[in-house]
Amino acid sequence: MLKFTKMHGLGNDYVYMDCTKSGVPEDVTHLAQFVSNRHFGVGSDGLILICASEECDFKMRMFNLDGSEAQMCGNGIRCVGKFVYDKGLTSKTEITVETLAGVKKLKLQVEEGKVKNVEVDMGEPVLEASKIPVVAKESPVTNLKLQAEEKEFIFTCVSMGNPHAITIVEDVDNFDVAKYGSKLEVDPHFPEKANIEFIKVLDENTIQMRVWERGSGETMACGTGACATAVACHLNGLTKNEVTVKLLGGDLKIKWNKEDNHIYMTGPAVTVFEGELEY
């Protein structure tokens, strides 16, 4: 039997497992596919394992619903902070988490003994084309023109430890994210595929966003995507360096701190339920 906790950050939901003592389960790729299935499993956007770390307080491993391992998940790492504090794995309100995208620093905002919101230092945005990675002549990439079906899109590309491509559309609410996102995710210009953000700038402080995540499809929210979007919009002179990103699941506060060039993301983390799996 495998114990699990279902959690979400703005509707971006994952199954969480404490592997700090037990280690990573065998055949984790299949396990991620199994738990993510919304008809035969728990139902989620993927699986997140909380592991021991030699260099940090904890280590996060994150798997998409197709079983592929991803470098980072902004909404997911906030829930990691809530998980380890609420379950007594740490008493600290400032912790470090090892990820495939580097070490992330979390500040836990506690109310009545439980974590409600988490601020994550997401590190510096990556703007160099070869490191995102994206096949483009310019760097930073702010004018990448790609065709999907009958439409042409203009992208700004940013990595927050994972690749993102951000494009402005006229009507975010009614845009066919699945139709175009599924094609753009696997465009040859993205050697490691890409997360695709479809956005509308509402004003200099506010952005509306929907996202097609590589390996998962459209999700209710994407923390790294919100960070990348804030960077892209400020880079193009459309917004200030501190914005609210409005997603299907709610709002994230994103700040591009010019003093240290780091991106800071603040948002909620919620526990839904716990259980045991026969696996």
C-alpha positions as protocol buffer text, in pm:
chain_id: "A"
residue {
  index: 1
  type: MET
  ca { x: 0 y: 0 z: 0 }
}
residue {
  index: 2
  type: LEU
  ca { x: 127 y: 347 z: -90 }
}
residue {
  index: 3
  type: LYS
  ca { x: 15 y: 645 z: 117 }
}
residue {
  index: 4
  type: PHE
  ca { x: -55 y: 964 z: -78 }
}
residue {
  index: 5
  type: THR
  ca { x: -186 y: 1316 z: -37 }
}
residue {
  index: 6
  type: LYS
  ca { x: -382 y: 1497 z: -309 }
}
residue {
  index: 7
  type: MET
  ca { x: -296 y: 1869 z: -321 }
}
residue {
  index: 8
  type: HIS
  ca { x: -337 y: 2160 z: -558 }
}
residue {
  index: 9
  type: GLY
  ca { x: -205 y: 2507 z: -626 }
}
residue {
  index: 10
  type: LEU
  ca { x: -477 y: 2705 z: -806 }
}
residue {
  index: 11
  type: GLY
  ca { x: -628 y: 2384 z: -942 }
}
residue {
  index: 12
  type: ASN
  ca { x: -294 y: 2254 z: -1074 }
}
residue {
  index: 13
  type: ASP
  ca { x: -331 y: 1926 z: -886 }
}
residue {
  index: 14
  type: TYR
  ca { x: -79 y: 1655 z: -803 }
}
residue {
  index: 15
  type: VAL
  ca { x: -52 y: 1337 z: -602 }
}
residue {
  index: 16
  type: TYR
  ca { x: 220 y: 1375 z: -337 }
}
residue {
  index: 17
  type: MET
  ca { x: 416 y: 1097 z: -168 }
}
residue {
  index: 18
  type: ASP
  ca { x: 665 y: 1112 z: 118 }
}
residue {
  index: 19
  type: CYS
  ca { x: 975 y: 926 z: 0 }
}
residue {
  index: 20
  type: THR
  ca { x: 1216 y: 1077 z: 253 }
}
residue {
  index: 21
  type: LYS
  ca { x: 1264 y: 740 z: 425 }
}
residue {
  index: 22
  type: SER
  ca { x: 1130 y: 482 z: 183 }
}
residue {
  index: 23
  type: GLY
  ca { x: 1303 y: 604 z: -132 }
}
residue {
  index: 24
  type: VAL
  ca { x: 1150 y: 633 z: -479 }
}
residue {
  index: 25
  type: PRO
  ca { x: 895 y: 361 z: -570 }
}
residue {
  index: 26
  type: GLU
  ca { x: 983 y: 115 z: -845 }
}
residue {
  index: 27
  type: ASP
  ca { x: 858 y: 186 z: -1196 }
}
residue {
  index: 28
  type: VAL
  ca { x: 779 y: 548 z: -1109 }
}
residue {
  index: 29
  type: THR
  ca { x: 690 y: 625 z: -1472 }
}
residue {
  index: 30
  type: HIS
  ca { x: 402 y: 379 z: -1467 }
}
residue {
  index: 31
  type: LEU
  ca { x: 304 y: 489 z: -1116 }
}
residue {
  index: 32
  type: ALA
  ca { x: 273 y: 850 z: -1234 }
}
residue {
  index: 33
  type: GLN
  ca { x: 53 y: 744 z: -1525 }
}
residue {
  index: 34
  type: PHE
  ca { x: -161 y: 530 z: -1293 }
}
residue {
  index: 35
  type: VAL
  ca { x: -225 y: 787 z: -1019 }
}
residue {
  index: 36
  type: SER
  ca { x: -283 y: 1068 z: -1270 }
}
residue {
  index: 37
  type: ASN
  ca { x: -563 y: 886 z: -1452 }
}
residue {
  index: 38
  type: ARG
  ca { x: -887 y: 1063 z: -1361 }
}
residue {
  index: 39
  type: HIS
  ca { x: -1101 y: 756 z: -1432 }
}
residue {
  index: 40
  type: PHE
  ca { x: -896 y: 464 z: -1293 }
}
residue {
  index: 41
  type: GLY
  ca { x: -650 y: 637 z: -1059 }
}
residue {
  index: 42
  type: VAL
  ca { x: -655 y: 924 z: -812 }
}
residue {
  index: 43
  type: GLY
  ca { x: -676 y: 1187 z: -1082 }
}
residue {
  index: 44
  type: SER
  ca { x: -415 y: 1462 z: -1117 }
}
residue {
  index: 45
  type: ASP
  ca { x: -183 y: 1656 z: -1346 }
}
residue {
  index: 46
  type: GLY
  ca { x: 99 y: 1431 z: -1229 }
}
residue {
  index: 47
  type: LEU
  ca { x: 296 y: 1284 z: -939 }
}
residue {
  index: 48
  type: ILE
  ca { x: 534 y: 1465 z: -704 }
}
residue {
  index: 49
  type: LEU
  ca { x: 774 y: 1277 z: -479 }
}
residue {
  index: 50
  type: ILE
  ca { x: 925 y: 1443 z: -171 }
}
residue {
  index: 51
  type: CYS
  ca { x: 1268 y: 1293 z: -115 }
}
residue {
  index: 52
  type: ALA
  ca { x: 1569 y: 1333 z: 112 }
}
residue {
  index: 53
  type: SER
  ca { x: 1846 y: 1563 z: -10 }
}
residue {
  index: 54
  type: GLU
  ca { x: 2213 y: 1582 z: 71 }
}
residue {
  index: 55
  type: GLU
  ca { x: 2236 y: 1954 z: -3 }
}
residue {
  index: 56
  type: CYS
  ca { x: 1892 y: 2094 z: 84 }
}
residue {
  index: 57
  type: ASP
  ca { x: 1612 y: 2042 z: 333 }
}
residue {
  index: 58
  type: PHE
  ca { x: 1421 y: 1833 z: 78 }
}
residue {
  index: 59
  type: LYS
  ca { x: 1429 y: 1719 z: -283 }
}
residue {
  index: 60
  type: MET
  ca { x: 1134 y: 1732 z: -523 }
}
residue {
  index: 61
  type: ARG
  ca { x: 1088 y: 1498 z: -819 }
}
residue {
  index: 62
  type: MET
  ca { x: 797 y: 1576 z: -1045 }
}
residue {
  index: 63
  type: PHE
  ca { x: 637 y: 1354 z: -1311 }
}
residue {
  index: 64
  type: ASN
  ca { x: 377 y: 1456 z: -1569 }
}
residue {
  index: 65
  type: LEU
  ca { x: 64 y: 1251 z: -1629 }
}
residue {
  index: 66
  type: ASP
  ca { x: 233 y: 1086 z: -1929 }
}
residue {
  index: 67
  type: GLY
  ca { x: 508 y: 961 z: -1696 }
}
residue {
  index: 68
  type: SER
  ca { x: 780 y: 1197 z: -1819 }
}
residue {
  index: 69
  type: GLU
  ca { x: 992 y: 1368 z: -1554 }
}
residue {
  index: 70
  type: ALA
  ca { x: 994 y: 1748 z: -1554 }
}
residue {
  index: 71
  type: GLN
  ca { x: 1252 y: 1986 z: -1413 }
}
residue {
  index: 72
  type: MET
  ca { x: 1020 y: 2210 z: -1212 }
}
residue {
  index: 73
  type: CYS
  ca { x: 663 y: 2294 z: -1121 }
}
residue {
  index: 74
  type: GLY
  ca { x: 586 y: 2626 z: -955 }
}
residue {
  index: 75
  type: ASN
  ca { x: 245 y: 2530 z: -820 }
}
residue {
  index: 76
  type: GLY
  ca { x: 377 y: 2189 z: -721 }
}
residue {
  index: 77
  type: ILE
  ca { x: 670 y: 2319 z: -518 }
}
residue {
  index: 78
  type: ARG
  ca { x: 441 y: 2547 z: -313 }
}
residue {
  index: 79
  type: CYS
  ca { x: 248 y: 2237 z: -211 }
}
residue {
  index: 80
  type: VAL
  ca { x: 574 y: 2064 z: -122 }
}
residue {
  index: 81
  type: GLY
  ca { x: 632 y: 2345 z: 128 }
}
residue {
  index: 82
  type: LYS
  ca { x: 288 y: 2295 z: 278 }
}
residue {
  index: 83
  type: PHE
  ca { x: 327 y: 1917 z: 286 }
}
residue {
  index: 84
  type: VAL
  ca { x: 655 y: 1909 z: 477 }
}
residue {
  index: 85
  type: TYR
  ca { x: 546 y: 2172 z: 731 }
}
residue {
  index: 86
  type: ASP
  ca { x: 192 y: 2052 z: 793 }
}
residue {
  index: 87
  type: LYS
  ca { x: 310 y: 1693 z: 834 }
}
residue {
  index: 88
  type: GLY
  ca { x: 587 y: 1787 z: 1078 }
}
residue {
  index: 89
  type: LEU
  ca { x: 876 y: 1695 z: 849 }
}
residue {
  index: 90
  type: THR
  ca { x: 1017 y: 2040 z: 931 }
}
residue {
  index: 91
  type: SER
  ca { x: 942 y: 2318 z: 1178 }
}
residue {
  index: 92
  type: LYS
  ca { x: 1119 y: 2582 z: 969 }
}
residue {
  index: 93
  type: THR
  ca { x: 923 y: 2845 z: 776 }
}
residue {
  index: 94
  type: GLU
  ca { x: 1210 y: 2905 z: 534 }
}
residue {
  index: 95
  type: ILE
  ca { x: 1334 y: 2594 z: 355 }
}
residue {
  index: 96
  type: THR
  ca { x: 1538 y: 2494 z: 51 }
}
residue {
  index: 97
  type: VAL
  ca { x: 1422 y: 2237 z: -204 }
}
residue {
  index: 98
  type: GLU
  ca { x: 1646 y: 2060 z: -455 }
}
residue {
  index: 99
  type: THR
  ca { x: 1497 y: 2030 z: -805 }
}
residue {
  index: 100
  type: LEU
  ca { x: 1624 y: 1943 z: -1151 }
}
residue {
  index: 101
  type: ALA
  ca { x: 1605 y: 2318 z: -1217 }
}
residue {
  index: 102
  type: GLY
  ca { x: 1832 y: 2398 z: -923 }
}
residue {
  index: 103
  type: VAL
  ca { x: 1780 y: 2486 z: -557 }
}
residue {
  index: 104
  type: LYS
  ca { x: 1462 y: 2682 z: -476 }
}
residue {
  index: 105
  type: LYS
  ca { x: 1407 y: 2882 z: -157 }
}
residue {
  index: 106
  type: LEU
  ca { x: 1060 y: 2880 z: -2 }
}
residue {
  index: 107
  type: LYS
  ca { x: 906 y: 3113 z: 256 }
}
residue {
  index: 108
  type: LEU
  ca { x: 603 y: 2951 z: 423 }
}
residue {
  index: 109
  type: GLN
  ca { x: 318 y: 3176 z: 536 }
}
residue {
  index: 110
  type: VAL
  ca { x: 155 y: 2996 z: 829 }
}
residue {
  index: 111
  type: GLU
  ca { x: -195 y: 3062 z: 966 }
}
residue {
  index: 112
  type: GLU
  ca { x: -334 y: 2868 z: 1265 }
}
residue {
  index: 113
  type: GLY
  ca { x: -56 y: 2610 z: 1243 }
}
residue {
  index: 114
  type: LYS
  ca { x: -101 y: 2535 z: 872 }
}
residue {
  index: 115
  type: VAL
  ca { x: 68 y: 2673 z: 562 }
}
residue {
  index: 116
  type: LYS
  ca { x: -171 y: 2885 z: 355 }
}
residue {
  index: 117
  type: ASN
  ca { x: 53 y: 3066 z: 107 }
}
residue {
  index: 118
  type: VAL
  ca { x: 410 y: 3015 z: -10 }
}
residue {
  index: 119
  type: GLU
  ca { x: 660 y: 3254 z: -166 }
}
residue {
  index: 120
  type: VAL
  ca { x: 910 y: 3082 z: -391 }
}
residue {
  index: 121
  type: ASP
  ca { x: 1238 y: 3228 z: -508 }
}
residue {
  index: 122
  type: MET
  ca { x: 1230 y: 3084 z: -859 }
}
residue {
  index: 123
  type: GLY
  ca { x: 1581 y: 3202 z: -945 }
}
residue {
  index: 124
  type: GLU
  ca { x: 1690 y: 3391 z: -1256 }
}
residue {
  index: 125
  type: PRO
  ca { x: 1502 y: 3365 z: -1585 }
}
residue {
  index: 126
  type: VAL
  ca { x: 1699 y: 3210 z: -1871 }
}
residue {
  index: 127
  type: LEU
  ca { x: 1679 y: 3415 z: -2191 }
}
residue {
  index: 128
  type: GLU
  ca { x: 1960 y: 3263 z: -2397 }
}
residue {
  index: 129
  type: ALA
  ca { x: 1806 y: 3065 z: -2684 }
}
residue {
  index: 130
  type: SER
  ca { x: 2039 y: 2764 z: -2664 }
}
residue {
  index: 131
  type: LYS
  ca { x: 1977 y: 2725 z: -2290 }
}
residue {
  index: 132
  type: ILE
  ca { x: 1596 y: 2746 z: -2302 }
}
residue {
  index: 133
  type: PRO
  ca { x: 1628 y: 2557 z: -2545 }
}
residue {
  index: 134
  type: VAL
  ca { x: 1476 y: 2699 z: -2861 }
}
residue {
  index: 135
  type: VAL
  ca { x: 1605 y: 2707 z: -3216 }
}
residue {
  index: 136
  type: ALA
  ca { x: 1620 y: 3078 z: -3299 }
}
residue {
  index: 137
  type: LYS
  ca { x: 1863 y: 3326 z: -3452 }
}
residue {
  index: 138
  type: GLU
  ca { x: 1801 y: 3597 z: -3193 }
}
residue {
  index: 139
  type: SER
  ca { x: 1862 y: 3594 z: -2820 }
}
residue {
  index: 140
  type: PRO
  ca { x: 1665 y: 3696 z: -2620 }
}
residue {
  index: 141
  type: VAL
  ca { x: 1391 y: 3535 z: -2830 }
}
residue {
  index: 142
  type: THR
  ca { x: 1112 y: 3793 z: -2858 }
}
residue {
  index: 143
  type: ASN
  ca { x: 993 y: 3752 z: -3216 }
}
residue {
  index: 144
  type: LEU
  ca { x: 978 y: 3382 z: -3297 }
}
residue {
  index: 145
  type: LYS
  ca { x: 714 y: 3325 z: -3566 }
}
residue {
  index: 146
  type: LEU
  ca { x: 560 y: 2978 z: -3575 }
}
residue {
  index: 147
  type: GLN
  ca { x: 273 y: 2831 z: -3772 }
}
residue {
  index: 148
  type: ALA
  ca { x: 16 y: 2595 z: -3622 }
}
residue {
  index: 149
  type: GLU
  ca { x: -277 y: 2483 z: -3835 }
}
residue {
  index: 150
  type: GLU
  ca { x: -399 y: 2799 z: -4012 }
}
residue {
  index: 151
  type: LYS
  ca { x: -261 y: 3050 z: -3759 }
}
residue {
  index: 152
  type: GLU
  ca { x: 73 y: 3224 z: -3720 }
}
residue {
  index: 153
  type: PHE
  ca { x: 192 y: 3306 z: -3370 }
}
residue {
  index: 154
  type: ILE
  ca { x: 468 y: 3535 z: -3245 }
}
residue {
  index: 155
  type: PHE
  ca { x: 648 y: 3400 z: -2937 }
}
residue {
  index: 156
  type: THR
  ca { x: 877 y: 3526 z: -2665 }
}
residue {
  index: 157
  type: CYS
  ca { x: 1068 y: 3234 z: -2513 }
}
residue {
  index: 158
  type: VAL
  ca { x: 1187 y: 3202 z: -2153 }
}
residue {
  index: 159
  type: SER
  ca { x: 1312 y: 2918 z: -1935 }
}
residue {
  index: 160
  type: MET
  ca { x: 1234 y: 2901 z: -1564 }
}
residue {
  index: 161
  type: GLY
  ca { x: 1418 y: 2570 z: -1542 }
}
residue {
  index: 162
  type: ASN
  ca { x: 1180 y: 2440 z: -1808 }
}
residue {
  index: 163
  type: PRO
  ca { x: 1107 y: 2586 z: -2154 }
}
residue {
  index: 164
  type: HIS
  ca { x: 817 y: 2826 z: -2210 }
}
residue {
  index: 165
  type: ALA
  ca { x: 687 y: 3000 z: -2520 }
}
residue {
  index: 166
  type: ILE
  ca { x: 451 y: 3294 z: -2464 }
}
residue {
  index: 167
  type: THR
  ca { x: 219 y: 3443 z: -2726 }
}
residue {
  index: 168
  type: ILE
  ca { x: -53 y: 3709 z: -2717 }
}
residue {
  index: 169
  type: VAL
  ca { x: -402 y: 3619 z: -2838 }
}
residue {
  index: 170
  type: GLU
  ca { x: -705 y: 3844 z: -2871 }
}
residue {
  index: 171
  type: ASP
  ca { x: -960 y: 3633 z: -2681 }
}
residue {
  index: 172
  type: VAL
  ca { x: -804 y: 3411 z: -2416 }
}
residue {
  index: 173
  type: ASP
  ca { x: -1138 y: 3290 z: -2279 }
}
residue {
  index: 174
  type: ASN
  ca { x: -1257 y: 3138 z: -2604 }
}
residue {
  index: 175
  type: PHE
  ca { x: -922 y: 3038 z: -2753 }
}
residue {
  index: 176
  type: ASP
  ca { x: -881 y: 2674 z: -2858 }
}
residue {
  index: 177
  type: VAL
  ca { x: -582 y: 2594 z: -2635 }
}
residue {
  index: 178
  type: ALA
  ca { x: -588 y: 2219 z: -2706 }
}
residue {
  index: 179
  type: LYS
  ca { x: -597 y: 2258 z: -3085 }
}
residue {
  index: 180
  type: TYR
  ca { x: -298 y: 2489 z: -3110 }
}
residue {
  index: 181
  type: GLY
  ca { x: -113 y: 2402 z: -2790 }
}
residue {
  index: 182
  type: SER
  ca { x: -79 y: 2037 z: -2884 }
}
residue {
  index: 183
  type: LYS
  ca { x: 81 y: 2130 z: -3215 }
}
residue {
  index: 184
  type: LEU
  ca { x: 309 y: 2403 z: -3080 }
}
residue {
  index: 185
  type: GLU
  ca { x: 435 y: 2192 z: -2787 }
}
residue {
  index: 186
  type: VAL
  ca { x: 610 y: 1957 z: -3028 }
}
residue {
  index: 187
  type: ASP
  ca { x: 721 y: 2214 z: -3286 }
}
residue {
  index: 188
  type: PRO
  ca { x: 1076 y: 2135 z: -3413 }
}
residue {
  index: 189
  type: HIS
  ca { x: 1194 y: 2472 z: -3282 }
}
residue {
  index: 190
  type: PHE
  ca { x: 1164 y: 2327 z: -2930 }
}
residue {
  index: 191
  type: PRO
  ca { x: 1418 y: 2040 z: -2896 }
}
residue {
  index: 192
  type: GLU
  ca { x: 1283 y: 1943 z: -2552 }
}
residue {
  index: 193
  type: LYS
  ca { x: 922 y: 2037 z: -2636 }
}
residue {
  index: 194
  type: ALA
  ca { x: 777 y: 2345 z: -2464 }
}
residue {
  index: 195
  type: ASN
  ca { x: 503 y: 2473 z: -2239 }
}
residue {
  index: 196
  type: ILE
  ca { x: 284 y: 2711 z: -2440 }
}
residue {
  index: 197
  type: GLU
  ca { x: 126 y: 3017 z: -2277 }
}
residue {
  index: 198
  type: PHE
  ca { x: -160 y: 3200 z: -2448 }
}
residue {
  index: 199
  type: ILE
  ca { x: -201 y: 3541 z: -2285 }
}
residue {
  index: 200
  type: LYS
  ca { x: -372 y: 3879 z: -2288 }
}
residue {
  index: 201
  type: VAL
  ca { x: -226 y: 4185 z: -2118 }
}
residue {
  index: 202
  type: LEU
  ca { x: -516 y: 4347 z: -1930 }
}
residue {
  index: 203
  type: ASP
  ca { x: -308 y: 4642 z: -1801 }
}
residue {
  index: 204
  type: GLU
  ca { x: 48 y: 4712 z: -1690 }
}
residue {
  index: 205
  type: ASN
  ca { x: -13 y: 4522 z: -1365 }
}
residue {
  index: 206
  type: THR
  ca { x: -234 y: 4234 z: -1481 }
}
residue {
  index: 207
  type: ILE
  ca { x: -204 y: 3945 z: -1727 }
}
residue {
  index: 208
  type: GLN
  ca { x: -461 y: 3680 z: -1820 }
}
residue {
  index: 209
  type: MET
  ca { x: -312 y: 3344 z: -1911 }
}
residue {
  index: 210
  type: ARG
  ca { x: -404 y: 2993 z: -2019 }
}
residue {
  index: 211
  type: VAL
  ca { x: -142 y: 2723 z: -2057 }
}
residue {
  index: 212
  type: TRP
  ca { x: -78 y: 2403 z: -2248 }
}
residue {
  index: 213
  type: GLU
  ca { x: 180 y: 2210 z: -2044 }
}
residue {
  index: 214
  type: ARG
  ca { x: 411 y: 1968 z: -2218 }
}
residue {
  index: 215
  type: GLY
  ca { x: 327 y: 1615 z: -2118 }
}
residue {
  index: 216
  type: SER
  ca { x: 3 y: 1712 z: -1943 }
}
residue {
  index: 217
  type: GLY
  ca { x: -214 y: 1923 z: -2175 }
}
residue {
  index: 218
  type: GLU
  ca { x: -411 y: 2224 z: -2055 }
}
residue {
  index: 219
  type: THR
  ca { x: -397 y: 2273 z: -1679 }
}
residue {
  index: 220
  type: MET
  ca { x: -575 y: 2510 z: -1442 }
}
residue {
  index: 221
  type: ALA
  ca { x: -250 y: 2691 z: -1362 }
}
residue {
  index: 222
  type: CYS
  ca { x: 125 y: 2681 z: -1415 }
}
residue {
  index: 223
  type: GLY
  ca { x: 360 y: 2855 z: -1175 }
}
residue {
  index: 224
  type: THR
  ca { x: 671 y: 2848 z: -1393 }
}
residue {
  index: 225
  type: GLY
  ca { x: 453 y: 2956 z: -1684 }
}
residue {
  index: 226
  type: ALA
  ca { x: 320 y: 3254 z: -1490 }
}
residue {
  index: 227
  type: CYS
  ca { x: 679 y: 3352 z: -1406 }
}
residue {
  index: 228
  type: ALA
  ca { x: 790 y: 3316 z: -1768 }
}
residue {
  index: 229
  type: THR
  ca { x: 489 y: 3516 z: -1884 }
}
residue {
  index: 230
  type: ALA
  ca { x: 565 y: 3800 z: -1641 }
}
residue {
  index: 231
  type: VAL
  ca { x: 923 y: 3807 z: -1770 }
}
residue {
  index: 232
  type: ALA
  ca { x: 813 y: 3805 z: -2134 }
}
residue {
  index: 233
  type: CYS
  ca { x: 564 y: 4088 z: -2087 }
}
residue {
  index: 234
  type: HIS
  ca { x: 809 y: 4308 z: -1897 }
}
residue {
  index: 235
  type: LEU
  ca { x: 1083 y: 4229 z: -2148 }
}
residue {
  index: 236
  type: ASN
  ca { x: 855 y: 4355 z: -2426 }
}
residue {
  index: 237
  type: GLY
  ca { x: 763 y: 4672 z: -2234 }
}
residue {
  index: 238
  type: LEU
  ca { x: 402 y: 4566 z: -2178 }
}
residue {
  index: 239
  type: THR
  ca { x: 393 y: 4545 z: -1799 }
}
residue {
  index: 240
  type: LYS
  ca { x: 575 y: 4652 z: -1484 }
}
residue {
  index: 241
  type: ASN
  ca { x: 814 y: 4414 z: -1309 }
}
residue {
  index: 242
  type: GLU
  ca { x: 549 y: 4316 z: -1052 }
}
residue {
  index: 243
  type: VAL
  ca { x: 221 y: 4173 z: -1181 }
}
residue {
  index: 244
  type: THR
  ca { x: -81 y: 3960 z: -1104 }
}
residue {
  index: 245
  type: VAL
  ca { x: -122 y: 3667 z: -1342 }
}
residue {
  index: 246
  type: LYS
  ca { x: -483 y: 3551 z: -1367 }
}
residue {
  index: 247
  type: LEU
  ca { x: -515 y: 3178 z: -1443 }
}
residue {
  index: 248
  type: LEU
  ca { x: -815 y: 2946 z: -1470 }
}
residue {
  index: 249
  type: GLY
  ca { x: -755 y: 2832 z: -1111 }
}
residue {
  index: 250
  type: GLY
  ca { x: -691 y: 3175 z: -957 }
}
residue {
  index: 251
  type: ASP
  ca { x: -424 y: 3442 z: -925 }
}
residue {
  index: 252
  type: LEU
  ca { x: -47 y: 3437 z: -872 }
}
residue {
  index: 253
  type: LYS
  ca { x: 166 y: 3733 z: -767 }
}
residue {
  index: 254
  type: ILE
  ca { x: 490 y: 3749 z: -967 }
}
residue {
  index: 255
  type: LYS
  ca { x: 778 y: 3990 z: -907 }
}
residue {
  index: 256
  type: TRP
  ca { x: 1094 y: 4025 z: -1117 }
}
residue {
  index: 257
  type: ASN
  ca { x: 1333 y: 4170 z: -861 }
}
residue {
  index: 258
  type: LYS
  ca { x: 1586 y: 4378 z: -1051 }
}
residue {
  index: 259
  type: GLU
  ca { x: 1830 y: 4385 z: -757 }
}
residue {
  index: 260
  type: ASP
  ca { x: 1912 y: 4013 z: -773 }
}
residue {
  index: 261
  type: ASN
  ca { x: 1746 y: 3934 z: -1110 }
}
residue {
  index: 262
  type: HIS
  ca { x: 1537 y: 3665 z: -939 }
}
residue {
  index: 263
  type: ILE
  ca { x: 1169 y: 3588 z: -996 }
}
residue {
  index: 264
  type: TYR
  ca { x: 949 y: 3562 z: -686 }
}
residue {
  index: 265
  type: MET
  ca { x: 617 y: 3380 z: -703 }
}
residue {
  index: 266
  type: THR
  ca { x: 354 y: 3391 z: -428 }
}
residue {
  index: 267
  type: GLY
  ca { x: 36 y: 3184 z: -419 }
}
residue {
  index: 268
  type: PRO
  ca { x: -175 y: 2936 z: -222 }
}
residue {
  index: 269
  type: ALA
  ca { x: -124 y: 2567 z: -150 }
}
residue {
  index: 270
  type: VAL
  ca { x: -418 y: 2342 z: -60 }
}
residue {
  index: 271
  type: THR
  ca { x: -455 y: 1987 z: 71 }
}
residue {
  index: 272
  type: VAL
  ca { x: -758 y: 1810 z: -77 }
}
residue {
  index: 273
  type: PHE
  ca { x: -755 y: 1458 z: 74 }
}
residue {
  index: 274
  type: GLU
  ca { x: -533 y: 1167 z: 174 }
}
residue {
  index: 275
  type: GLY
  ca { x: -552 y: 796 z: 109 }
}
residue {
  index: 276
  type: GLU
  ca { x: -377 y: 469 z: 33 }
}
residue {
  index: 277
  type: LEU
  ca { x: -320 y: 305 z: -304 }
}
residue {
  index: 278
  type: GLU
  ca { x: -318 y: -65 z: -382 }
}
residue {
  index: 279
  type: TYR
  ca { x: -33 y: -72 z: -629 }
}
